[in-house]
Amino acid sequence: MRLSAGVIVVRRAPHAWLFLLLRAYRNWDFPKGLVEACEEPLAAARREVIEETAIEELQFAWGEVYRETPPYSQNKVARYYLAETHTEQVRLPVSPELGRPEHHEWRWVTLAEARALVVPRLQPILDWAAELISRG
C-alpha cells in the first residue's frame, strides 16, 4: 500500500464554513500527496498544503484525527486531516518536478458545492469533516 496524506482545509465565512478544493484536469480533491520515506503522515500533509496552495497557516483545531479512503489507483490510500485557516488567497505554485502547478484551479466552496464536485471516494471523507465541524 502507498500512503498519501492531505488536509481538508476549511475557512470560516460569515454564514458557512468553506472548503478548499483543487482541480487537476477534471478531478476535484483536497491538497494531498505521497508520504515520503521516514516522513510522518501529518508532516507530509502540512508539506503538501504548502507546496500545492502556499497556505502555511493551519490550525488543527479538531486534533490530529484523520480519515482514510479505501484503497484506489494502484493500491493507494489517502489519509486526510482537518484544519482551519484564515488565509483566503490561494496560490498554485509551480512544481519543480512538473515545471507547472500541479493543479489547474482552486475554489473555496460550501459543503453542498463540495459534495457536488468531489468523486464518490471522497464523499465519506467530506461527511466526516462536516460532522467534526458541526460538533465544534
URQUI-V907534 format. One record per backbone hydrogen bond with DSSP energy under -0.5 kcal/mol. NH is the residue of the N-H (numbers start at 1). CO is the residue of the C=O. E is the energy in kcal/mol with one decimal. If there is no record, write none. Layout:
nh->NH co->CO e->E
nh->NH co->CO e->E
//
This chain:
nh->2 co->75 e->-1.7
nh->4 co->77 e->-3.0
nh->5 co->33 e->-3.0
nh->6 co->79 e->-2.7
nh->7 co->31 e->-1.9
nh->8 co->81 e->-3.4
nh->9 co->7 e->-1.0
nh->10 co->8 e->-0.5
nh->10 co->83 e->-2.5
nh->11 co->18 e->-2.3
nh->13 co->16 e->-2.5
nh->18 co->11 e->-3.0
nh->19 co->109 e->-3.5
nh->20 co->9 e->-2.5
nh->21 co->19 e->-0.6
nh->21 co->107 e->-2.6
nh->22 co->29 e->-3.2
nh->23 co->105 e->-2.9
nh->24 co->22 e->-0.5
nh->24 co->27 e->-2.5
nh->27 co->24 e->-2.2
nh->28 co->117 e->-0.5
nh->29 co->22 e->-2.3
nh->31 co->7 e->-0.5
nh->33 co->5 e->-1.7
nh->35 co->3 e->-2.6
nh->39 co->36 e->-2.0
nh->44 co->40 e->-2.4
nh->45 co->41 e->-2.5
nh->46 co->42 e->-2.4
nh->47 co->43 e->-2.4
nh->48 co->44 e->-2.6
nh->49 co->45 e->-1.9
nh->50 co->46 e->-2.0
nh->51 co->47 e->-2.9
nh->52 co->48 e->-2.6
nh->53 co->49 e->-2.2
nh->54 co->49 e->-0.6
nh->54 co->50 e->-1.8
nh->55 co->49 e->-0.8
nh->56 co->54 e->-0.6
nh->58 co->56 e->-0.9
nh->59 co->84 e->-2.8
nh->60 co->58 e->-0.5
nh->61 co->59 e->-1.7
nh->63 co->60 e->-2.1
nh->67 co->80 e->-1.9
nh->69 co->78 e->-2.2
nh->72 co->76 e->-2.4
nh->76 co->72 e->-3.3
nh->77 co->2 e->-2.7
nh->79 co->4 e->-3.0
nh->79 co->77 e->-0.5
nh->80 co->67 e->-3.3
nh->81 co->6 e->-2.1
nh->82 co->65 e->-0.5
nh->83 co->8 e->-2.2
nh->84 co->59 e->-2.9
nh->85 co->10 e->-2.4
nh->91 co->53 e->-2.3
nh->93 co->91 e->-0.7
nh->95 co->100 e->-2.1
nh->99 co->95 e->-3.1
nh->100 co->95 e->-0.6
nh->102 co->93 e->-0.5
nh->104 co->23 e->-3.5
nh->105 co->23 e->-1.2
nh->107 co->21 e->-2.1
nh->109 co->19 e->-2.7
nh->109 co->107 e->-0.6
nh->114 co->110 e->-2.7
nh->115 co->111 e->-2.6
nh->116 co->112 e->-1.6
nh->117 co->113 e->-1.2
nh->117 co->114 e->-0.6
nh->118 co->114 e->-2.6
nh->119 co->28 e->-0.6
nh->122 co->119 e->-1.9
nh->123 co->119 e->-0.6
nh->123 co->120 e->-1.0
nh->124 co->120 e->-0.6
nh->126 co->122 e->-2.5
nh->127 co->123 e->-2.6
nh->128 co->124 e->-2.1
nh->129 co->125 e->-2.3
nh->130 co->126 e->-2.5
nh->131 co->127 e->-2.2
nh->132 co->128 e->-2.3
nh->133 co->129 e->-2.5
nh->134 co->130 e->-2.4
nh->135 co->131 e->-1.5
nh->136 co->132 e->-0.6
nh->136 co->133 e->-1.2
//
